[in-house]
Amino acid sequence: MEHFIETIGRNMFAIFGVMALGGAAFMVASRSAVHSVLGFLFAMLCIAGCFLALEAEFLGMAQILVYAGGIVVLFLFVVMLVEMSKKKEKEVFQLQSRYAVVAILLGAVAFLGVFRKVLFGAANPQALGLLRPELAQGLDVAKQNAQAVSRGLFADYLLPFEILSVILLVALVGAVVLAKTERV
Amino acid sequence: MPIPTLTQSIVITLIQCLLVVIFVFVVVPLTVFAERKVLGYLQQRLGSTRVASGHVGVTGWMNRGMWKWGRVPVLSYWRGIPGLVADVLKLILKEDVIPAKADKFVFFIAPAISMVSAVVVFAAVSFVPGVFFTFPKWFPYLGGLPVSGGIADINVGLLWILGVASVGVYGIVLAGWASNSKYPLLGGLRSAAQMVSYEVPLAISLLAPVVLSASLNFGEMSARMAVGLPFWGLVPQILGFLIYLTCGFAETNRLPFDMPEAENELVAGFHTEYSGMKFGFFYLAEYINMTVVAALAAGFFLGGPWLLPFGLQGLVNPFLPAFLKWFGEPHAIFFVVKIIFLLFTYIWVRGTIPRYRYDQVMSVAWKYLIPMALVNLLLAALVRCFA
């Protein structure tokens, strides 16, 4: 019993990973858009589980809060209002297997290019830490990773963080402008 | 203190889960009963009194005498309690109707999502700091092991609570969509808009305790909010409590914000097409969500397992005489009493304040609650900085 539970605990990442892949496959394969969103939601929750299995609890919770709780709700909101049973919309959204295959191949190549080192290279002997180690003083980074992330964001990487939020703001204003001009 | 093995700790966690489920399933039916009774008395009637039998029948017999004397029978407070059993039996035995054009899978899974996301929040709630009780030595397998006051008092408890609570929206939205009928769809859409908007001030109002206590762990937060704050911490606490409670009413779809099921406009909102135990799950989930919101309000603002609310306990504690020390320490019973008082407040508000119009609901959230919550956050930051 003890051994069994320990084995499960050690393989939590793999279990959640396989479940996330299953959710993603369901999302791609299902015919109804709302079912796709459900599959996507399941995959997002499982990815949060993967983060938890890696002891990155802050990332896991942020994953649930931002993706499962925010973004996928908006997806659902849009998808619910689109009647997918009409033939024209089916042609637009569901019968594009040729393009889909090309897109998947391109995506796979890009993924391999970016993550080649991570997947096939030697493992990094040293865990990633803060740029300035003195910031982590008095902090058990392994256990308090919310605090560690906050110090990284608001001390080490403050400027990139602010620039990123300005970019998001620009995108938001742009969306408002586009939506407004259409109505006039 | 002995250290539990892996299997033992899992068994202990299961026992904790069982305790929480028992707590929920005791509190929820009593809240349903209290809702009928308290609303009744607020509106100068008696509430449910009809279903009464056996032991309760004695009070009924005495009541008849009191009616004859021309007095309102005081003993009828508890009459009607067997009606709860009748309600549950009705929900379980009723035919489970699925509309012909419904999306069967989504229709089936929506109440489950509602229910699960409501219950799972309790994982991060800590009822009492430290050890809740220790198993006696003679207990088989678990003898001498401590049971902590929360199931998983994790480092990011608050984020877990907010995240899982936001997953609860899916239950309502999907139920509205899967019913394939216009009133549920309208109810689902309204509720999605309402819950997404009220999550913003809710989260900001909970940021004030985070700033004041410098933690995201439920147990640590409630401890520091109750006994670790300077005097000026009172102001952001009281303001934050009022904002949080308002948003909590909206998040749980209670009056005066019950847009998703506004009876006079939308029949019954998102659960119009549901019957039997599937409807029962939505009903249960609503009341469990009320309990969750009450638990958070009690934990963060009303001092959690300590007696006095708003951080007063920490100010009073140094002056407590020795024979009153018991009142200066944390006890699970204080926490539960606060939750029950807040549940009463829900019913009280429902009986007192009329419903908002839909546009008013939205303007309350975006024009008033969010700025107020931001000001409150600023106050909390000032307190943390200077006091």
Interface residues (C-beta under 8 A of the other chain):
Chain A: M1 E2 I5 E6 G9 S32 V34 H35 L38 L41 L45 E57 F58 M61 A62 I64 L65 A68 G69 G70 V73 L76 F77 M80 K143 Q144 N145 A146
Chain B: T5 L6 T7 I10 D103 F105 V106 I109 I154 N155 V156 L159 W160 L162 G163 V164 A165 S166 V167 V169 Y170 V173 L174 W177 A178 L185 G188 L189 A192 V196 E199 L216
